[in-house]
Amino acid sequence: MFRNHPKHNYLVAAGALHPHPEDVGADIFQRHRFFDPLDKVQVKYEMLRAHAVDDQSVASAAAVFGFSRETFYQTWRAFEQAGTAGLRDEKRGRRGPVKLTAELVEWVRRAAAEHPDWSGATMAQGLAEAHGVILHRRTVERLFAEVKKNG
């Protein structure tokens, strides 16, 4: 039923697809087409509104919108910090290792081509010796695997 919905692919690409739209029992989502149980951001917003404006208890609002109380509180904090943008499910924090400059990535590319048998630990040690940068072996292994995959 939900897979053929016109917004399905967009919501998937945007990371806003509610994984369990059938759990959304709020009456407004049943009565009005404007309210879409597939749109997780909209469902979260309406859950917060039901508590803040309609005076629903946290437990009741969370349950009727298909979330746990813990998720309600996480959503509330995210909304207070970032507004509606905070309602999207996206990883918080930095994106990728800070120490990996283009120069270091190029060094790993060359080393990977010259020494395809090196382990992540050996590669990390070589990087430390050549550039004085200490990276965890798993960081180097992920980069090494990406280099091998992309050529």
N, C-alpha and C positions, 0 to 999 in steps of 0.2 A: 504494500500500500504506500509506504513512505518513499521507496526507491524511485518511483516514477514521478515524484513531486518535482515541479519545475525548478525549484531552488536547490535541489539535492546536491548537484555537482558543484554549484557555487559555494554552498555551505561547507562541503568537504574541502575544497581548495582553500577556503578562508579559515579553516580550523574551527568552525562554529557549528558543526553538525552535532546535535544532541544525540548521544549514543542510545538513549532510551526514551524516545518521544512518547511511547505508550505509557510511561510513568507519570506524565504530566496530567494531573487530574483537575487542575484549576478550571472552574466553570467557564471563565472567559475564553480559554483556549478551545473549548468545545462549541461555544456560541458564535464566535466571530472569526471569519477567515483571515482578518488582519493579524491575529495572534497565531503564530506558527509554532507548534511544539517541536519542530525540527530545528528551529533557530535557538541554539543554546544561549546565546547572548540575550536574546529577547526574553527567554524563560527566566534567566537569572535576574534580569532587570525587574521583571514583573514580580518575582519572588521578593526582592528587596522592597519594592513599592507596596506590596501587600502587607508587609510588616510595618513599614514606616508610615504609610498613609492610611491603610485600612485597619491598623492596629491588630493584625493577626499575630499570634505568638510566633516566636522563632520556630518552635517545633512544628506548629501547624502549617506555617508558610513553607518550610522546607519539605514537609511530607506531601503537601498538595501539589508542589511543583516538581516533585520527584528527586529531591536531593536530601542529603543528610544534614543534621544540624552543624556538623563540622564544616561541610561545604558552604552552608549559609554564612557562617562567620568568616571563612576565608574570602568568600565573595564580597561580603560587606567591607572587609579591610581593603580589598583590591579596589572596590568602587570608591571608597574614601580617598585612596591614594591617587588613583588615575582616572576616575570618572568611568564612563562607559567603556573606554579602551581597556580598563582593568578587568572587564568581564570576559574578555577573550581568553581562551586557554592557550597560553603561550609560556614557554619557559622564561623565568625571570633570571636576571643576572647577566654576566658577560657572555659574549658569543665567541667561543673558541679561545685558544691560548693567546695570551697577550704577548709573550716573548717571541713568537714566531713571525719574524719579519720576512719580507720577500727575499732578502739575501740568504737567510737561514733555510727557507723553503728550497731555494735553488741549490744550496749546498747539499741538502738531503736528496734532491733529484739526482745530482751528479753522483753522490755516494751510492745511491740505490742502483744506478746504472753500472757503476764500477764494482760494487760489492753486493750483489743480490742475495748472497748467503748470510749477510750480517743480521744479527738479532737486533731487537729494539734496544736492548741494553748496550750492545756494542756501538750501535749508531748514536745513542745518546752520549756515550763516553767520547766518541770521535767528535761530536758536535761541541762538547764541553772543552775538549783539548784544542780544537781548531778556532772556536769563537768565544770561549769562556762563558757560554750560556748553559745553565743547568736545566734540563727538561726531564720530566718523568719518562721512563721508558715506554709507557703506554701512549703518551702523546706522540712520541717519535714513531711507534709502531702504527698508529692510526694514519699519520702522515705518510709513512713508508708504504702502507697498503694502498692509500689513495694514489700515490705516485705510480705504483705498479699497475693499478687499475686503469689510470688515465694515460699511462705511457710516458 
